[in-house]
Amino acid sequence: MTDRHDWAIAIPAHDEADRLGACLAAIGRQRDVALARGIVIVLANNCSDDTASIARNAPIGCAVRVIEHDFPPGEGSAGAARRLAMDHARQSLGENGIMLTTDADCVPDDDWVSAMLACFAGGPVDLVAGRVSADWNEMQHHPAAALEVGGLEWRYCTLIAQVEHLLDPQPHDPAPRHAQQCGANIAIRAAMFDAVGGLPAVAVGEDRALIEAVFQRDGRIRHANAPHVIASARIDGRAHGGMATALRDRIDGRYVCDELVVPAAILARRLVMRQQARAAHAAGAFAAWSAQHGDGADHRADPFFGRSWAGFMARCPALAAAPVLPADLPAEIAQLESILAKADVPNAA
C-alpha cells in the first residue's frame, strides 16, 4: 500500500448540512501541521440534505474525500457509519499512518491534529483518547437540574482519572489525564487498527469497543488533555445512544449515569487488583494469581494481559457493578475524594 498520507480524519455524517461546515472549517484552521499531508474522509450516510455537497466544496487546505453511502433499513447505526468511514480512512494510510475520528457536529481546537500527532511522537502510544467538551452556548439553555447532574458526573469522572493514576499508573498514560472514551475525539495507529481487526461491528458504543479491543491486545492507550474538541449539546442528535440521548435523558429525569461511572468501592477494588494482576502476568504467574482469587480458568496460553484481565473481570462477581444513579453521585464523589486524600497525592487531573 502506498503511504500517500501521514494522517487521515474519518467523519461519519448523517444530514449534517447545518453543522458539518463548522467542523471542516476548524480542520482547515489547524496549525503546526502540514495540511497537505492529511486527508479528510466524510461518510455521508443516508443523507437527504446537502451534507455531501458541503463537504466536497470545503476549502480547507487538505484533501477531502466524500463517500455517499445508503445503508439498508435498520443497518445505518452510528457504529456502522463510523466503521465504514474509518475503513475508508485506513485505505489512505500506510503502516505508519495515524487515523483520527470525530463527529460532524464537533468543532476541533485549532491544534487538534498537531496535539494528536505529538502524543504518538512523544512515546510508545497506540491509541489516544482526547478530551470532549459540550458546547456551552447550547448547554446553558438546559434545565438547571440537568446541568447539576452533568456537573456532578463530570466531577466524578475527573476523580476517576486521578484514582486510576494513583492505584494503577501506566508510564504511557501519565498525569495530567482524563477518563473519557469518546468517538468524537480518538486517534489510532494504522498498524494497531489492523491488529484489532478495525472498528468493532457494534451499533452503539463503537468507540469504547475499539478502546477495549486495543486494551485487550495490550495496546498503549493515552488519555491526553491537549487534543480537544467541542461537541454539540443538542438533544435532537442523529445517533441513538450518543451524547444527545444522554442529554435528553438528563432533561427528562430518567438518566442513569454513564457506564464508566462505577461505584467508588468497586472502582478502587478493580484498580488495585488490576495492578496486582498486571505484575503477576509480567512474571508469568497470572494463572496462579487468578486461581488465588477464585478463578479456575486456564490463562497460561494467553500472551496478552489485557485479554486475560478482561476474562477474569467477566468471571469475578466481586468486581461487578450496579448502575449509578444521579442521586448516588455526591456520596460516591466523597468516597473517591477520601481515597485521594488518604493517599496524600497531588491533583492528577
C-alpha positions in Angstrom: 0.0 0.0 0.0 1.3 3.5 -0.9 1.8 5.7 2.1 0.0 8.7 0.5 -0.9 10.5 3.7 0.6 10.8 7.1 -2.8 11.2 8.8 -6.5 10.8 7.9 -9.7 12.0 9.7 -12.8 9.9 9.5 -16.1 11.8 9.9 -19.5 10.0 9.7 -22.2 12.4 8.8 -26.0 11.9 8.6 -28.0 15.0 7.5 -25.4 17.4 9.0 -25.6 20.2 6.5 -26.2 22.7 9.3 -23.1 21.7 11.3 -20.5 20.0 9.1 -19.2 23.2 7.7 -18.0 24.4 11.1 -16.3 21.1 11.7 -14.4 21.2 8.4 -13.6 24.9 8.7 -11.9 24.1 12.1 -9.9 21.4 10.4 -8.8 23.9 7.8 -7.5 26.2 10.6 -5.2 23.5 12.0 -1.8 24.9 12.9 1.6 23.4 13.4 0.8 20.6 10.9 1.2 20.1 7.2 -2.4 20.0 6.0 -1.2 18.7 2.6 0.0 15.5 4.2 -3.5 14.7 5.5 -6.9 13.7 4.2 -10.5 14.0 5.5 -12.9 11.3 4.8 -16.6 12.3 5.1 -19.0 9.4 5.0 -22.4 11.0 4.1 -24.7 8.2 5.1 -28.4 8.1 4.2 -28.4 11.9 3.7 -31.4 13.8 2.4 -29.7 17.2 2.6 -26.6 19.0 1.3 -24.1 17.2 3.6 -22.1 15.7 0.7 -22.1 18.9 -1.3 -20.8 21.0 1.6 -18.0 18.5 2.2 -17.0 18.5 -1.4 -16.8 22.2 -1.6 -15.0 22.8 1.7 -11.8 24.8 1.0 -9.7 23.5 4.0 -6.2 23.1 2.6 -6.1 19.3 2.6 -7.7 16.6 0.5 -11.4 15.8 1.2 -12.9 12.6 0.0 -16.7 12.3 0.2 -18.3 8.8 0.2 -22.1 8.8 -0.2 -23.5 5.5 1.2 -27.0 4.4 1.8 -27.3 1.7 4.5 -30.3 -0.7 4.2 -33.1 0.0 6.6 -32.1 -0.9 10.2 -28.4 -1.1 9.4 -27.3 2.5 9.4 -26.3 2.8 13.0 -23.7 5.2 14.4 -21.3 2.3 14.8 -21.8 1.1 11.2 -21.3 4.6 9.8 -18.1 5.2 11.8 -16.7 1.8 11.0 -17.2 2.4 7.2 -15.7 5.9 7.5 -12.6 4.6 9.3 -12.2 1.7 6.9 -12.0 4.2 4.0 -9.6 6.4 6.0 -7.4 3.4 6.6 -7.1 2.9 2.9 -5.4 6.3 2.6 -2.7 5.4 5.1 0.4 3.2 5.2 1.5 1.2 8.2 3.0 4.4 9.9 -0.1 6.5 9.4 -2.3 7.9 12.2 -6.1 7.8 11.9 -8.3 10.3 13.7 -12.0 10.4 14.0 -14.6 12.9 15.2 -18.2 13.7 14.7 -19.8 16.1 12.1 -21.3 18.3 14.9 -17.9 18.8 16.6 -15.5 21.7 16.4 -11.9 20.7 17.0 -9.4 23.1 18.5 -7.0 24.7 16.1 -4.2 22.5 17.3 -6.2 19.3 17.4 -4.3 17.3 14.8 -0.9 18.5 15.9 -1.7 17.7 19.5 -2.8 14.2 18.5 0.3 13.6 16.4 2.5 14.9 19.2 1.1 12.2 21.6 2.2 9.5 19.2 5.6 11.1 18.5 6.3 11.6 22.2 6.4 8.0 23.3 5.1 4.4 22.7 1.4 5.0 22.2 -1.1 3.1 20.1 -4.3 4.9 20.7 -5.1 8.4 22.0 -8.4 9.4 23.6 -8.7 13.1 23.6 -11.0 15.4 25.6 -14.5 16.4 24.6 -16.4 19.4 26.0 -20.1 20.2 25.4 -20.9 23.5 23.6 -21.8 25.8 26.5 -23.8 28.1 24.1 -26.2 25.2 23.7 -25.8 23.6 27.1 -26.6 26.7 29.1 -30.2 26.5 27.9 -30.8 23.1 29.5 -32.7 22.9 32.8 -30.8 23.6 36.0 -31.4 20.1 37.3 -29.9 18.6 34.2 -26.9 20.8 34.4 -26.4 19.9 38.1 -26.3 16.2 37.2 -23.9 16.8 34.4 -21.6 18.8 36.7 -21.6 16.0 39.3 -20.9 13.3 36.7 -18.1 15.4 35.2 -16.6 15.8 38.7 -16.8 12.1 39.3 -15.1 11.3 36.0 -12.3 13.8 36.8 -11.7 11.9 40.1 -11.7 8.6 38.2 -8.7 9.7 36.3 -6.9 10.7 39.5 -7.6 7.4 41.2 -6.6 5.4 38.2 -3.3 7.3 38.2 -2.8 6.6 41.9 -3.8 2.9 42.0 -2.7 1.5 38.6 -0.4 4.1 37.0 0.9 3.4 33.5 4.0 5.1 32.0 2.4 5.7 28.7 -0.6 7.4 30.3 0.8 9.9 32.7 -1.0 12.7 34.6 -2.5 15.1 33.9 -5.0 12.9 32.1 -8.8 12.3 31.9 -11.1 9.3 31.8 -13.2 10.0 28.6 -13.6 7.4 25.9 -15.5 9.2 23.2 -15.6 8.6 19.4 -15.8 12.4 18.9 -12.0 12.5 19.7 -9.9 9.4 19.1 -6.8 8.7 17.1 -5.2 5.3 16.5 -2.1 4.0 14.7 -3.0 2.3 11.4 -1.0 -0.8 12.5 -3.0 -1.2 15.7 -6.2 -0.6 13.8 -5.3 -3.5 11.6 -4.2 -5.7 14.6 -7.6 -5.4 16.3 -9.5 -6.0 13.1 -10.7 -2.5 12.6 -13.6 -0.8 14.4 -15.7 -3.4 16.2 -19.0 -4.1 14.4 -21.5 -2.8 17.0 -24.4 -0.5 16.6 -23.6 1.8 19.5 -20.6 2.2 21.8 -18.2 1.5 19.0 -15.7 4.0 20.5 -15.4 2.1 23.8 -15.4 -1.2 22.0 -12.4 -0.1 20.0 -10.6 1.1 23.1 -11.3 -2.2 24.8 -10.1 -4.1 21.8 -6.8 -2.2 21.9 -6.5 -2.7 25.7 -7.1 -6.5 25.3 -4.3 -6.6 22.8 -2.0 -4.8 25.3 -2.0 -1.6 23.2 -0.8 1.5 24.9 -3.7 3.9 25.5 -3.2 7.6 26.3 -5.9 9.8 27.8 -4.5 13.1 26.7 -5.8 16.5 27.7 -4.3 18.5 24.8 -6.3 17.1 21.8 -9.7 18.8 22.4 -13.0 19.2 20.5 -16.2 20.9 21.4 -19.3 18.8 20.8 -22.8 19.9 20.2 -25.1 19.9 23.2 -28.2 19.4 21.1 -30.8 16.9 22.2 -32.0 16.0 18.7 -29.0 14.0 17.8 -28.5 11.9 14.7 -27.5 8.7 16.5 -29.4 6.8 19.2 -27.3 6.1 22.3 -24.9 9.0 21.8 -24.4 12.3 23.7 -27.8 13.7 22.6 -29.6 10.7 24.1 -27.8 11.2 27.4 -28.6 14.9 27.5 -32.2 14.2 26.7 -32.5 11.6 29.5 -31.0 14.1 32.0 -33.6 16.7 31.0 -36.4 14.2 31.2 -35.2 12.9 34.7 -34.7 9.3 33.6 -30.9 9.4 33.4 -28.7 6.6 34.6 -25.0 7.6 34.9 -22.5 6.6 32.2 -21.2 3.1 32.5 -17.8 4.5 33.2 -19.2 5.8 36.5 -18.6 2.8 38.7 -19.2 2.9 42.4 -16.1 4.1 44.2 -15.5 1.0 46.3 -15.8 -1.2 43.2 -13.5 1.1 41.1 -10.8 1.1 43.8 -11.0 -2.7 44.1 -10.8 -3.2 40.3 -7.7 -0.9 40.1 -5.8 -2.5 43.0 -6.5 -6.0 41.6 -5.6 -4.9 38.1 -2.3 -3.6 39.2 -1.6 -6.9 41.1 -2.7 -8.9 38.1 -0.6 -7.0 35.7 2.5 -7.7 37.8 1.6 -11.4 38.0 1.1 -11.6 34.3 4.5 -10.0 33.6 6.1 -12.6 36.0 4.3 -15.5 34.2 2.2 -16.1 37.3 -1.2 -14.9 36.2 -2.8 -18.3 36.3 -1.7 -18.8 39.9 -2.8 -15.2 40.8 -6.3 -15.7 39.3 -6.7 -19.1 41.0 -5.9 -17.4 44.4 -8.9 -15.1 43.7 -11.3 -17.9 42.9 -10.9 -18.1 39.1 -10.1 -21.5 37.8 -9.9 -20.7 34.1 -6.7 -21.6 32.3 -4.8 -18.4 31.4 -1.4 -19.9 30.7 -1.7 -19.8 26.9 -2.8 -16.2 26.6 0.1 -13.8 25.9 -2.0 -10.6 26.4 -2.5 -9.3 29.8 -5.5 -7.2 28.7 -7.4 -10.2 27.4 -6.5 -12.2 30.5 -7.8 -9.4 32.7 -11.0 -9.0 30.7 -11.7 -12.7 31.2 -11.0 -12.5 34.9 -13.3 -9.5 35.3 -16.1 -11.2 33.5 -15.8 -14.2 35.9 -15.4 -12.2 39.1 -18.7 -11.3 40.8 -16.9 -9.1 43.3 -15.9 -6.7 40.6 -19.4 -6.4 39.0 -21.1 -3.0 39.4 -24.7 -1.9 39.5 -25.6 1.3 37.6 -25.0 4.5 39.5 -27.9 6.9 39.7 -27.6 10.7 39.8 -28.7 10.7 43.5 -25.8 8.5 44.3 -23.1 10.9 42.9 -22.5 13.1 45.9 -21.7 10.1 48.2 -19.6 8.4 45.5 -17.6 11.6 44.9 -16.9 11.9 48.6 -15.6 8.3 48.7 -13.2 9.0 45.8 -12.0 12.2 47.4 -11.4 10.3 50.6 -9.2 7.7 48.7 -7.2 10.5 47.2 -6.8 12.4 50.5 -5.6 9.4 52.4 -3.0 8.7 49.7 -1.8 12.3 50.1 -1.1 12.7 46.4 -1.2 15.9 44.3 -4.1 16.6 42.0 -3.5 14.5 38.9 -6.3 15.7 36.6 
